[in-house]
């Protein structure tokens, strides 16, 4: 608890990290309280053809879309999908990547090399390219987007955990734990893992931003959850034929994506500064 | 001799990585789908047609045999046939490569020419107004969805102001040329009018594509210069009374850029991934648009062909960057 408090007070001193935290808090609030905050909560599914493409006014804060639905309300419900995709995809990548990184980092031998090489293949190709192939094969749906993103993101965690585990093996405390007769299982779970938590947390935050961007690109390409899901990327794709007149329709979801990704990136950078003392020292000398 | 050994080592990893990529695409295309043949045959095919196609494609054989066959065909440059254009996918891609190369090259050049000096200035005048403004720019560049940036640029510059064309690569006939890069061909043919339109068509997509790469470059250059500027050799040069501009722009920059070279691979990844969506937004007739159109048409073969092709190109570029880095920076040879 005191550790979390320490991190939080340090973060609070860093203006950009605080901004990131505020943006994410805003996103979470939007997602959790979407039915309350939305001015037209039924507009995710309801159509109002008479209200088509109205510019922003007092009843429709961000205007209406091609179906006459409230853009603002759909945006809030879209935040739920964004968070759902991000949290599950990054979570699954953690669950796959961290154990692989630990095992490959702890054992030395051909099996470890093989595990890391398999990861390298995924890292050798831009994520969106492989995700497109997977999502296209499985068909456009929410679970498939999440699957495509998890399948392509786990090597980042494996990489980080592998490198940190290898570095820790030279530490005296690991050596003494081994000397005390601790099993490999006990050593990794109780001694190695807590010591490499910081880089994992940082990578998870940056990964959230990255995943949200890739998910939006998949949605834009028509590989995301099908309509009438208010997914942000798909909404931007839908809005294109009504430009330049209905500018609000295209602008709103893009700004939402931008703020979300920026929030996770700023928080990730801030966490790295706080959690990694080596970089902190460099920043201090940087003036 | 060490250098040769190292290059051979790097090359030795190239083949397994490429085979690994093929294994991944093989799994995606043949193992994950419940019936890959039905995917290839399309939704309107009858069960008899699917069965015939299954035998014709060899999908009724054991998976390992299929994989060897798959690798063999790819090694001969056969990516399969597009279901939509009914032409070999390799031909479709080759036809569209120049457009993508032109766009990517221009974006890369723009991001280097603009990004490196900005990164240096940002480091030299750290915590100045410029540094803070550039930090906002780099943070934005990494957070913005490039397809949305492209659409907003279209909205402003093409639709509202009418300064640039909305999309496409050229409005008239393409210049007669050899390279397939319209800008180069037009310049070689001294066709200045065509060169002008080609450049105007390039402006928005290149800016869209360059922005995230630019942000990355500013960030890396800044960090690199800050690292170097504190080293002893810079202190020595200062003590020797060398002009500050000479120290910064010649010695510091050269040293800082050695580490930036490794980032070219990363930069290329950003550009390649960005090209897919950017081309789709601007109807740029390159491989990205081809991939996106294939997705829309459920042209499953073409999507897989694109994946293999893009992955292979990416691995080759990274190999070249590795080799270049080893040659440029002698310190790399020790590792």
Interface residues (C-beta under 8 A of the other chain):
Chain A: X16 X117 X118 X120 X121 X122 X124 X125 X126 X127 X128 X129 X130 X132 X133 X134 X136 X137 X138 X209 X213 X216 X217 X220 X221 X222 X223 X233 X236 X240 X243 X244 X247 X250 X251 X253 X254 X257 X258 X259 X261 X262 X265 X266 X285 X286 X287
Chain B: X16 X17 X20 X21 X23 X24 X25 X28 X29 X32 X33 X39 X126 X127 X139 X140 X142 X143 X144 X145 X146 X147 X148 X149 X151 X152 X154 X155 X159 X160 X226 X230 X269 X270 X272 X273 X276 X277 X280 X291 X292 X295 X296 X300 X303 X304 X306 X307 X310 X311 X314 X315 X318
